[in-house]
Amino acid sequence: MMQRVNIVSAAIEDMKKLSEIAAVCFPDPWSEKLFTEAFASPHTEITLAKTASGDIAGYLVLSDAGDEKSVDDIAVLPECRRMGIARQLLESAHGKYAGQSFILEVRESNAPAIVLYESLGYCQVGYRKRYYRNPDEGAVLMTRERDTI
């Protein structure tokens, strides 16, 4: 079931809520301080997926990595998953930066995310052993080449 959300830029007052979402979604979540530092960086942008009622259902942290965009963090609340929200966040970024390639790392056990990324044109290009902690786990490195249309 697809749930349409509004993709909007984050505001500084959203950082606490993003850290709360991260804490629900990840064993090694970003802290409010880390979100605030990312928000303050001129090379990073944070976008939100807001429901019709204005609640934040998910977020995307995107930064400059040379001539590529790096997906630094993406999360959707557990009760909002499997509704196309992560796809909408990524498609919005891909549209905004159609002339750039994208890179990301994902836990090797996160099969749903890997399937999503592959459906959006990402390809596995590498692997990092013991990249993640809590539990120790490898990272699959993926890239999406720039749109050439």
RAVENVEN-V74004 format. One record per residue. RES is the residue in three letters. PHI is phi in degrees with one decimal (* if undefined). NEAR is the number of other ideal C-beta (glycine too) atoms within 12 Angstrom. Layout:
res=(RES,RES)
phi=(PHI,PHI)
near=(NEAR,NEAR)
This chain:
res=(MET,MET,GLN,ARG,VAL,ASN,ILE,VAL,SER,ALA,ALA,ILE,GLU,ASP,MET,LYS,LYS,LEU,SER,GLU,ILE,ALA,ALA,VAL,CYS,PHE,PRO,ASP,PRO,TRP,SER,GLU,LYS,LEU,PHE,THR,GLU,ALA,PHE,ALA,SER,PRO,HIS,THR,GLU,ILE,THR,LEU,ALA,LYS,THR,ALA,SER,GLY,ASP,ILE,ALA,GLY,TYR,LEU,VAL,LEU,SER,ASP,ALA,GLY,ASP,GLU,LYS,SER,VAL,ASP,ASP,ILE,ALA,VAL,LEU,PRO,GLU,CYS,ARG,ARG,MET,GLY,ILE,ALA,ARG,GLN,LEU,LEU,GLU,SER,ALA,HIS,GLY,LYS,TYR,ALA,GLY,GLN,SER,PHE,ILE,LEU,GLU,VAL,ARG,GLU,SER,ASN,ALA,PRO,ALA,ILE,VAL,LEU,TYR,GLU,SER,LEU,GLY,TYR,CYS,GLN,VAL,GLY,TYR,ARG,LYS,ARG,TYR,TYR,ARG,ASN,PRO,ASP,GLU,GLY,ALA,VAL,LEU,MET,THR,ARG,GLU,ARG,ASP,THR,ILE)
phi=(*,-86.3,-114.5,-72.1,-127.5,-92.6,-96.1,-133.9,-73.4,-74.0,-117.7,-56.0,-70.7,-84.4,-61.4,-63.0,-62.8,-64.0,-66.2,-67.9,-63.3,-59.5,-64.2,-77.6,-94.0,-130.6,-74.7,-131.4,-72.8,-67.4,-87.7,-58.7,-61.4,-66.2,-61.4,-63.9,-64.5,-63.8,-59.3,-76.1,-73.3,-71.5,-103.0,-131.7,-133.8,-122.0,-114.8,-117.5,-106.7,-108.8,-74.3,-57.3,-83.2,92.1,-77.1,-81.9,-97.1,-173.2,-151.0,-137.2,-109.1,-125.7,-132.8,-77.1,-134.0,68.3,-96.6,-117.2,-106.6,-107.2,-81.2,-81.6,-163.0,-147.3,-151.5,-132.0,-53.6,-52.4,-73.6,-110.1,-75.9,64.7,-122.0,84.7,-72.3,-61.6,-59.4,-64.0,-60.5,-69.6,-62.7,-62.5,-65.6,-61.1,-67.8,-66.5,-120.3,-60.2,-86.1,-121.8,-82.5,-122.9,-129.6,-161.1,-124.8,-140.8,-56.1,-61.2,-85.5,-87.3,-58.7,-59.8,-67.6,-61.7,-62.5,-59.5,-60.2,-62.3,-67.3,-99.0,96.7,-80.1,-125.5,-70.9,-124.2,-177.1,-151.2,-119.5,-68.9,45.5,-75.3,-97.6,-119.0,68.4,-91.0,-61.4,-160.9,-79.6,-114.2,-89.7,-93.4,-133.6,-131.3,-128.9,-70.4,-60.4,-67.4,-110.6,-84.5)
near=(9,12,25,17,32,22,32,23,22,33,19,17,14,29,28,21,27,41,30,21,37,32,21,21,28,29,16,19,23,29,19,22,16,24,34,23,21,33,33,16,18,10,19,27,30,42,41,37,41,28,23,11,11,14,20,36,37,43,47,43,39,35,27,22,20,11,14,25,33,31,40,33,37,39,37,36,30,17,16,29,25,18,22,25,38,40,31,33,39,37,27,30,36,29,19,20,27,19,16,26,28,39,31,40,31,35,30,24,17,26,13,18,32,24,18,29,33,20,18,30,23,27,20,22,20,18,18,19,13,14,21,22,14,12,14,16,22,21,27,30,26,35,27,32,22,18,18,10,9)
